[in-house]
């Protein structure tokens, strides 16, 4: 068990403890895995009303200068990234493997100005930022924004809460962003999230984080949500967890994330590992990430996937109980011959085969607000 004295703390750490959060080590931080409501209750509440997540452990930064130097490292077309827009993109290594998945946006305003705003994963942020700095040196400047917290307000009632507290933000649709005033604080807001629900991610000055989080929690629709329900929500939504469902050994083709590669970039082939990725697209021979449904107890990460003849054809990378689905769900990688929805396979759990079927993702319908 990690020494809690050595773990980083977000600006909301004291609030998590006050709310009865069960604190655990996560990506070098002391984070709440659940609150007294419990993972199941938190999951269901977020799907029905609104949940508040502390994601301040993630890395925030602004990049200014030559956009082409940054673009050369990722899969987005930054020329096509307009003011007030956000894109999900991938940071690749020289083999086309995924170093990280991240958000890039142009929110404008006084905080970011003409720069590009980046949000990266907590566990990889130091490596990500060092990689970007090394590869854009002399062309652009990356500035870490370590004096800011990040909150995610997710669920069908998130719009009702924001309509009261920050009504201008409700005019945005999915994957739009901007600078707004919220309870006397200048904040960056995007209409996005990682639960499959409508919602908002809010970048706040660290000094205002506790006050604004308490204000949001005072709203009758809102409950605090921990890492446990965040994981089950994103799994039902068919969304990857970095370091599990994707990593430096998996390409966007294998991870079923071709949609995160701009068509213009694929045509130009001007991204790291372009030759490897082009070959995978053409040959259609690599493994692919798929969804799985099964009955009984969940299958966890690391469980082998076998065909009905007992041949190992893949591995589970995420698995758990889906409260909205009402049963276990999983994601994993299989050989292409077995990737069609409905294909029957076995998951090897404690040495015994358990029947499962390849399923379409997401496991629950996405409720992003597109206008």
N, C-alpha and C positions, 0 to 999 in steps of 0.2 A: 504493500500500500504506500502511495506517495506521501511524503511528509507535507502536511498542509501548510507548514511554515514556508516551504519552498515554492508553493504554487502561487501563480499570479491571481489577482482578484479584480473583478470588474467593478465599476463605480456603484453597482447595485448589490454588492456582496452582502452588506449589512441588512438590506431589505430582504434578500432571500432568506437569511437566517431568521429574521423577525417573522417572516411568513411561514416558518416551519419547514423550509426547504431541506430536503435530504441532500447534503453536499457530497460530491464525488469528484475525483480528479478527471479532467477532460481537457486534452490538448494543452496541458501545462497550466490550466486554470482550475480553481475550486468553484464548481458549478452545481446548480440544483438539478438532480435527476428527476425529482418529483416533489410535490407539495402534499399536504394532508388529503387533498381531494383524490390523489392516487392517479397512476398513469392512465387507467381505463377511464376514469371520470374526466380527467383533463382532456384526453383525446376526444371523447364524445362532446364535451363542452365546446371545444374549438370547432368541431364540425357543425354544431347547432347554433352557437352564438359567437363569441369572440374570445381568443386567447392572447395573452401577452407573453412574449418570449424575450429574454435577455440574450442577445447575440453580440454583445460588446466585445467578446473575445476575438471576433473576426477582425481581419486587418483592413483598415481604411487608409486610402492614400489619394493624392492628386498628382496627375502627370501633366506637365506642360512642356511644350517644345514641339519637336518633329514627331507628328503622330505616326508617320510611316515607320519610324524606328520601333515604336511600341507594336504597331500592327504586324510587323515581321515576326513577332514572337507568339501571336495568338491567331484565332481563326475568324474573328470578326472583320468586317469591312468598315474601318473607322471613317472613311470618306462618306459612308452612307449613314453614319450615326449622327442624326440631327439634334438640334437643341431640344432639350426636354425629353430625350429618348434614352432608353437603357437596353443593353443587349447581354444575353448570357453567352459566354465565350469560353474557350479552352486555351490554356497555356501549354504548349507542346515542347517535348524534347526533340533531339535530332533524329530519333527513330520514329517520331510521330506518336510516342507515348504521352499520356496526359500528366503533366506536372501538377496541374490544378485546374479546377473550374472556377470561374469568377464572373463578376458583373462589371461592365464598363458603361459609363453614362456621361451625359453632358447636361447636368442640372442647371448650369448657369448660376447667376446670383453673386452675392458678395463673398460667399465662402469658397467656392471653387472657381468662379470667374469663367474664363475661356478654357480652363484646363479640363482634362478627363478625370472623372471620379472612378476609383476602383474599389471593389470590395472583394477580398479573397478569404480563403478558409483559414481558420485559426492555427491548425497544426502545421500549415505550410507557409504561413505568411512571411516568416523571416527569409526562407529560401526563395520564395516568389519575388520579394522585393529586391533581394540581393541580385537575383538573376536579371530582373528588369533593369536595375541600375547598371550592372556590368555591360549589358547589351545595348543600352541607349546612351552610354557615357559620351559626352560632348555633343549630343543631339537633343537630349531632353532631360528634364529634372523630375525625379520622383520625390515627393514629400510625404512622409508618413503623417497621418492625422491621429496621433495617439492621445490627443486631448478630447476625443469624442467617444460617446457611447453609441450603441446601436440597438434599437428595439424593433421587434416584429409584432404587429397587431394583425392577427389572422382570424378569418372566419366570416360567415355571412353577415354578422352584425357589425363587423369592423367599419363598414361604411357609415352606419348609423352613429357610431361613436365619433368618427372623424367629422361627420356632418355637424356635430355640436361643437367640437373643439378646434377643427381646422377645415372649415367647409370648402375652401378653395382647392384643397387636395382631392376632394371627391369629384372634381371635374375631370381628373385624369382617368385614362383607361389603363389596362394591363400593360406594364413595361414602359410607362411614361414616368417622368420624374421632374422635380423642381425644388426651388427654395421657397419656404413658407414661414409664417409666424405661427407658433403653437404655444399658447399659454405664456406669452412674453419672451419666448426664446426663438431665435432664428434657426430653423432646422432644414435638413435635406430629406425629402420624402420621395419614395418611389412606390408605385402601385404594383407590388410584387410580393413574393414570399416563397416558402418551400414546403407548403402543406397541401397544395392543390386547391386551396380556397382563395377567395378574394381577400385582399389584405394590403397592408402598407408596411414598408420598412422605413424606419425613422432614425436618421443620424442626428444626434443631439450633443451639444457641449457637455462634457463629463460633469461639469459643475451643476448642470440643470437636470441630470438624468434621474436622480432620486425623486425630485419634485414632480417631474412629468410622469414618471412611472407610477407614482402614487395617484396622480390625477387620473390616469387611464384606468387604474385598478378600482378607483372609486365609482366608475361607470357600472351600472347594474349588469350590463352584458358581459363584462370582462372578468376572467380569472387568470391567475398566473399559471403558466405552463412550463414544465421542465423538459430536460433532454430526453426523457423516456418517451413521452408523448410526441415530442418533435420527431423522434425516429420512427414511431409507428405511423404518424401522419404522412411523412415523406415516403415511407415504404408503400403505403396504400396508393399514393399519388404516382408511383413508379419512378421516383426521383433518386438519382445516385447519391450515395454517401462516399465522399472522397476517401481513398485509402482502403475501401472495401469493394465497392462496385466499379471503381475505376482507379487506376494508378499509372505509374510510369511504364508499366509493362502492357498496358491496354491502349489501343488507338481509338479515336472517335468512331471508326467503322465497327470495331469489335464491341464497343460500349453502346452501340445504337444511338450515337449522338451526331450523326452526319448533319442533322438539322441545325446543329450549333456551328456549322462551318458555312460561312457565307458562300453562295453560289459563285460570286465573282472571284473569291479566293480559290475555290476549287478549280475554277477554269484557268486561273493564272498559275496555280501550283506554287505560290510564293510563300509557303509557310514551312516550318520545320517538319521533316519527315514526309514531305509531299510525295516522293517516289514510292515509299512504303505504302502510304495510304492509297495512292492511285492504283497500285498493284492489287491491294486488297479489294478495292471496289471492282476492278476488272475481273479478277479471278474468282471472287465470291467463294473463297475457301476458308477464311478465318472463322473462328468461333464468334458467336453473337450473344449479347446480353438479352435475356428473355425473362418473362414473368412465369411464376408457378403457383398453382393452387393445390392444396392437399387437405386431407381430413385428419382429425386427431391432434396430437401435439405438434407444435411448430418444428420445422427443420431449421437449424441455425447455420450461420456462416461456417464454411469448411466441409459441410456434408457433400459427399460425392453424388453425382447424378449418373444413373445407369440407364441403358436401354433395356427393353424387356428380355433381352438375351443375357443380361448381366454385364455387358461391356460398359466400362466407364466412359462417358461422353462429355462430362463437364463437372462443374462445381457450383455450389450455392455460395453467394457472396453476401446476401442479406436475407434474414428470415425472422418471422415473428407472427404473433397473432394480430389480425386486422380487425379491430373492434367494429368498424363500419361495415366491413365485408362480412363479419360474423364467423370468421374462421381463419386458419393459418394461410399466410401468403409468403412468397419468397421471390428473390431475384437471383439469377446466376448466369453462367456462361455454358452454352452447349455447342456441339458441332452443328454446322448449318443444316444437315439432313434432319435435324430434330427440332428446328426452331418454329415450325408452324403451330399456331394455336390449336389446341385439341390433341396434340401429340402426347401419347401416354408414355411416361417414364417412371423410374423408381428413384427415390432418394434414399441413400444408405445412411440410416440413423442408428447408432450404436450397433453397427454391424449387420443390421437387418434392413431389407428393402421395404420401403413404404410407397404405395402408389401415389402418383402425382400427375398433373397434366400441365402442359405449357399453356399459358393464358395471355390474353391481350393485356397490355398496360395502357393507361392506369387501371388499377383495380377498382377505383371509384371514379365517377365522372369529375373532370376538372371544372371548377366554378370560377375561373378567372373572369374579371369584368372587362369585357371588350367593347362595351358601349351598345 
